[in-house]
Amino acid sequence: MAQQQTFKRKQIYINMDLQFKYSLILIFTMFVEMIIVGLAVLYVFSQPKPEIPGANIYFIYKVVLAIIIFLTLCNITVGVYLSHKVAGPLFRFVMCTRDVMNGNLKIMVNLRKGDELRELEGSFNDMTEKLRAVVREDRQRLSDIQDAVKVIEESAAKLGKAEKDKILEEAKFIREASDKISSFFSI
């Protein structure tokens, strides 16, 4: 059984384009939120003080609550958008790897324009293409083996009964074993 290697990351940014893009989106979102909070606080404290004691604090509570609700909705929207850009492609890869696991090497991953993980898309498609090529080569070799077995069987027909039976038994084994090799995959 092959041992799985463990990788220790020494860099924070492994995929600079992807991670930097999302970091900038999050920083921009937080910056906009800070401006909104600052403007709201400036607005609240620029209002004239009411004649009724405690009315100002009630007004401040309402404004802060409205800001919290608004910013929560903004964060949810940005979070759903960002997760969709990654989760959609990941779901597609899971479905395609299941197809490959079930023997379908005809599968290709085609992500939508603007989706993330384009590099993985290319690697996955290259991998399946190379697997198809390997299976084609194996099947050609198996065809050659089948032809050789046929020649052996024809030659064995000219021998004596004992030699013939032994050669035919071996030829049968080779034929049955070669039929099982890479027959799982469809290319």
C-alpha positions in Angstrom: 0.0 0.0 0.0 1.4 3.4 -1.0 2.0 5.9 1.8 0.4 9.2 1.4 2.8 12.1 1.6 2.0 15.0 4.0 2.8 18.5 2.8 3.6 21.3 5.1 2.9 24.7 3.6 5.7 27.3 4.0 3.8 30.0 2.1 0.6 31.7 2.9 -0.2 32.3 -0.8 -0.1 29.0 -2.6 -2.1 30.2 -5.6 -1.3 33.9 -5.7 -3.9 34.9 -8.3 -6.9 33.1 -6.6 -6.0 33.9 -3.0 -5.0 37.5 -3.7 -8.2 38.2 -5.6 -10.4 36.9 -2.8 -8.3 38.7 -0.2 -8.7 42.0 -2.0 -12.5 41.4 -2.3 -12.7 40.8 1.5 -10.6 43.8 2.3 -12.6 46.0 0.0 -15.8 44.8 1.5 -14.5 45.5 5.0 -13.3 49.0 3.9 -16.8 49.8 2.5 -18.4 48.6 5.7 -16.1 50.8 7.8 -17.0 53.8 5.7 -20.7 53.1 6.1 -20.3 52.7 9.9 -18.3 55.9 10.0 -20.8 57.9 8.0 -23.7 56.5 10.2 -21.9 57.4 13.4 -21.2 60.9 12.0 -24.8 61.3 11.0 -26.1 60.2 14.4 -23.8 62.6 16.3 -24.5 65.5 14.0 -28.3 65.4 14.8 -29.6 68.0 17.2 -30.1 66.7 20.7 -33.8 66.0 21.4 -35.7 67.7 24.3 -36.7 64.3 25.8 -34.0 62.7 27.9 -32.9 59.3 26.6 -34.5 59.9 23.1 -31.0 60.3 21.6 -29.8 56.9 22.9 -32.9 55.3 21.4 -32.2 56.9 18.1 -28.6 55.7 18.3 -29.8 52.1 19.0 -32.1 52.1 16.0 -29.3 53.4 13.7 -26.8 50.9 15.0 -29.3 48.1 14.6 -30.1 49.1 11.1 -26.4 49.3 10.2 -25.7 45.8 11.7 -28.6 44.3 9.7 -27.5 46.0 6.5 -23.8 44.9 7.0 -24.9 41.4 7.8 -26.9 41.2 4.6 -23.9 42.6 2.7 -21.5 40.0 4.3 -24.0 37.2 3.5 -24.2 38.4 -0.1 -20.5 38.6 -0.6 -19.9 35.3 1.1 -22.5 33.5 -1.0 -21.0 35.1 -4.2 -17.4 34.1 -3.2 -18.4 30.6 -2.2 -20.4 30.0 -5.4 -17.3 30.9 -7.5 -15.4 28.1 -5.8 -18.1 25.6 -4.7 -19.6 25.3 -8.2 -16.4 24.2 -9.8 -15.6 21.9 -6.9 -19.0 20.2 -7.3 -18.3 19.8 -11.0 -14.9 18.2 -10.2 -16.5 15.8 -7.7 -19.1 14.7 -10.3 -16.4 14.2 -13.0 -14.1 12.3 -10.7 -17.0 9.9 -9.9 -17.4 9.4 -13.6 -13.7 8.5 -14.0 -13.9 6.3 -10.9 -16.8 4.4 -12.7 -14.6 3.9 -15.8 -15.7 6.8 -18.0 -12.5 8.4 -19.4 -14.6 10.4 -22.0 -15.5 13.0 -19.4 -14.1 16.5 -19.7 -14.5 19.3 -17.1 -15.9 22.5 -18.7 -16.2 25.3 -16.2 -18.3 28.5 -16.8 -16.7 31.7 -17.7 -15.6 33.5 -14.6 -15.4 30.4 -12.4 -12.3 29.7 -10.4 -10.1 26.7 -10.5 -9.4 27.0 -14.2 -5.9 25.6 -13.7 -7.3 22.5 -12.1 -9.7 22.2 -15.1 -6.8 22.0 -17.5 -4.9 19.5 -15.3 -7.9 17.3 -14.9 -8.6 17.3 -18.7 -4.9 16.6 -19.4 -5.0 13.7 -17.0 -8.0 12.1 -18.5 -6.6 12.5 -22.0 -3.4 10.8 -20.9 -5.3 8.0 -19.3 -7.3 7.5 -22.5 -4.0 7.3 -24.4 -2.6 4.7 -22.0 -5.8 2.6 -22.2 -5.7 2.8 -26.0 -2.1 1.6 -26.0 -2.9 -1.2 -23.6 -5.8 -2.3 -25.7 -3.6 -2.3 -28.8 -1.0 -4.4 -26.9 -3.8 -6.7 -25.8 -5.0 -7.1 -29.3 -1.5 -8.1 -30.3 -1.4 -10.6 -27.5 -4.8 -12.0 -28.6 -3.4 -12.4 -32.1 -0.3 -14.2 -30.7 -2.6 -16.5 -28.7 -4.5 -17.3 -31.9 -1.2 -18.2 -33.7 -0.2 -20.4 -30.7 -3.6 -22.2 -30.8 -3.3 -22.8 -34.5 0.3 -24.2 -34.0 -0.8 -26.3 -31.1 -3.3 -28.0 -33.3 -0.4 -29.6 -35.2 1.2 -31.1 -32.0 0.5 -34.2 -30.0 -2.4 -34.5 -27.6 -0.4 -33.8 -24.3 1.6 -30.9 -25.7 -1.5 -29.5 -27.4 -3.6 -29.6 -24.2 -0.8 -27.9 -22.2 -0.3 -25.1 -24.8 -4.1 -24.6 -25.2 -4.5 -24.3 -21.4 -1.8 -21.6 -21.3 -3.3 -19.9 -24.3 -6.8 -19.9 -22.6 -5.3 -18.4 -19.4 -3.6 -15.6 -21.4 -6.8 -14.9 -23.3 -8.9 -14.7 -20.2 -6.3 -12.6 -18.3 -5.9 -10.2 -21.2 -9.6 -9.7 -21.6 -9.8 -8.3 -18.0 -7.0 -5.8 -18.4 -8.3 -2.2 -18.8 -11.7 -3.4 -19.9 -13.1 -1.3 -17.0 -12.5 2.0 -18.8 -14.5 3.4 -21.7 -12.5 5.7 -24.0 
